[in-house]
Amino acid sequence: MNIQAEKLEIMRLVLETDNQGILESIKRVFYKNENISQWNSLSEYEKEDILEGIEDHEKGNTIPYEEVLKELKI
């Protein structure tokens, strides 16, 4: 089966289903791929900065939201 026929078959299956779980699973597949693409488009510096932030958060090295607002005087 060629790619266009595969797409049409998947569209048919999606349109015919009333199963919310299947629809959510399909969305997760697309969102996961989108997130991977976004990650791959980042520079190494940006990736390192994000990973460092995640590591800080996991270690508890965070500032409460209210304190940030006070510092910004919002």
GROMACS elastic network, one bead per residue, 0.5 to 0.9 nm:
[ bonds ]
;  ai    aj funct       b0    kb
    1     4     6  0.82426   500
    1     5     6  0.61312   500
    1     6     6  0.65051   500
    2     5     6  0.54132   500
    2     6     6  0.62983   500
    2     7     6  0.88262   500
    3     7     6  0.62116   500
    3     8     6  0.86756   500
    4     7     6  0.50968   500
    4     8     6  0.62505   500
    4     9     6  0.86229   500
    5     8     6  0.50922   500
    5     9     6  0.61331   500
    5    10     6  0.86421   500
    6     9     6  0.51013   500
    6    10     6  0.62026   500
    6    11     6  0.85798   500
    7    10     6  0.51557   500
    7    11     6  0.61137   500
    7    12     6  0.85878   500
    8    11     6  0.50130   500
    8    12     6  0.61276   500
    8    13     6  0.86505   500
    9    12     6  0.50875   500
    9    13     6  0.62767   500
    9    14     6  0.86743   500
   10    13     6  0.50964   500
   10    14     6  0.61351   500
   10    15     6  0.85582   500
   11    14     6  0.51164   500
   11    15     6  0.60640   500
   11    16     6  0.85439   500
   12    15     6  0.51948   500
   12    16     6  0.61495   500
   12    17     6  0.87296   500
   13    16     6  0.52127   500
   13    17     6  0.62456   500
   14    17     6  0.54476   500
   14    18     6  0.83937   500
   14    22     6  0.83777   500
   14    23     6  0.72370   500
   14    26     6  0.89488   500
   15    18     6  0.81820   500
   17    20     6  0.81392   500
   17    22     6  0.79858   500
   17    23     6  0.81254   500
   18    21     6  0.89425   500
   18    22     6  0.84734   500
   18    23     6  0.83368   500
   19    22     6  0.55359   500
   19    23     6  0.66474   500
   19    24     6  0.89179   500
   20    23     6  0.51032   500
   20    24     6  0.61362   500
   20    25     6  0.85923   500
   21    24     6  0.51115   500
   21    25     6  0.61417   500
   21    26     6  0.86711   500
   22    25     6  0.50676   500
   22    26     6  0.62724   500
   22    27     6  0.87161   500
   23    26     6  0.51675   500
   23    27     6  0.63107   500
   23    28     6  0.87150   500
   24    27     6  0.50793   500
   24    28     6  0.61878   500
   24    29     6  0.87587   500
   25    28     6  0.50812   500
   25    29     6  0.63908   500
   25    30     6  0.88983   500
   26    29     6  0.52218   500
   26    30     6  0.65798   500
   26    31     6  0.87885   500
   27    30     6  0.52155   500
   27    31     6  0.60833   500
   27    32     6  0.84479   500
   28    31     6  0.50474   500
   28    32     6  0.58465   500
   28    33     6  0.84606   500
   29    32     6  0.52443   500
   29    33     6  0.63196   500
   29    34     6  0.86817   500
   30    33     6  0.51856   500
   30    34     6  0.61573   500
   30    35     6  0.86724   500
   31    35     6  0.60897   500
   31    36     6  0.85600   500
   32    35     6  0.51431   500
   32    36     6  0.62411   500
   32    37     6  0.86667   500
   33    36     6  0.50856   500
   33    37     6  0.62153   500
   33    38     6  0.86589   500
   34    37     6  0.50882   500
   34    38     6  0.62123   500
   34    39     6  0.86320   500
   35    38     6  0.50189   500
   35    39     6  0.61107   500
   35    40     6  0.85722   500
   36    39     6  0.50501   500
   36    40     6  0.61379   500
   36    41     6  0.86443   500
   37    40     6  0.51046   500
   37    41     6  0.62645   500
   38    41     6  0.51568   500
   38    42     6  0.67728   500
   39    42     6  0.54833   500
   39    43     6  0.87392   500
   39    47     6  0.75243   500
   40    43     6  0.79492   500
   40    47     6  0.88743   500
   42    45     6  0.80178   500
   42    46     6  0.59368   500
   42    47     6  0.63110   500
   43    46     6  0.51782   500
   43    47     6  0.62961   500
   43    48     6  0.86623   500
   44    47     6  0.50512   500
   44    48     6  0.60897   500
   44    49     6  0.85189   500
   45    48     6  0.51799   500
   45    49     6  0.61440   500
   45    50     6  0.86919   500
   46    49     6  0.50657   500
   46    50     6  0.62140   500
   46    51     6  0.86252   500
   47    50     6  0.51936   500
   47    51     6  0.61564   500
   47    52     6  0.85106   500
   48    51     6  0.51222   500
   48    52     6  0.60049   500
   48    53     6  0.85722   500
   49    52     6  0.50893   500
   49    53     6  0.62552   500
   49    54     6  0.87578   500
   50    53     6  0.50644   500
   50    54     6  0.62973   500
   50    55     6  0.86486   500
   51    54     6  0.50424   500
   51    55     6  0.61406   500
   51    56     6  0.85979   500
   52    55     6  0.50305   500
   52    56     6  0.61533   500
   52    57     6  0.86046   500
   53    56     6  0.50642   500
   53    57     6  0.61873   500
   53    58     6  0.86551   500
   54    57     6  0.50732   500
   54    58     6  0.62081   500
   54    59     6  0.86763   500
   55    58     6  0.51008   500
   55    59     6  0.62651   500
   55    60     6  0.86764   500
   55    61     6  0.85461   500
   56    59     6  0.51251   500
   56    60     6  0.62387   500
   56    62     6  0.68965   500
   57    60     6  0.50336   500
   57    61     6  0.55460   500
   57    62     6  0.58906   500
   58    61     6  0.75217   500
   58    62     6  0.89904   500
   59    62     6  0.83689   500
   60    63     6  0.88568   500
   63    66     6  0.83428   500
   63    67     6  0.66404   500
   63    68     6  0.68679   500
   64    67     6  0.54382   500
   64    68     6  0.66405   500
   64    69     6  0.89760   500
   65    68     6  0.51539   500
   65    69     6  0.63656   500
   65    70     6  0.87731   500
   66    69     6  0.51085   500
   66    70     6  0.62823   500
   66    71     6  0.87510   500
   67    71     6  0.62137   500
   67    72     6  0.85833   500
   68    71     6  0.51308   500
   68    72     6  0.61952   500
   68    73     6  0.83990   500
   68    74     6  0.88176   500
   69    72     6  0.50423   500
   69    73     6  0.57977   500
   69    74     6  0.52974   500
   70    74     6  0.64280   500
   71    74     6  0.79527   500
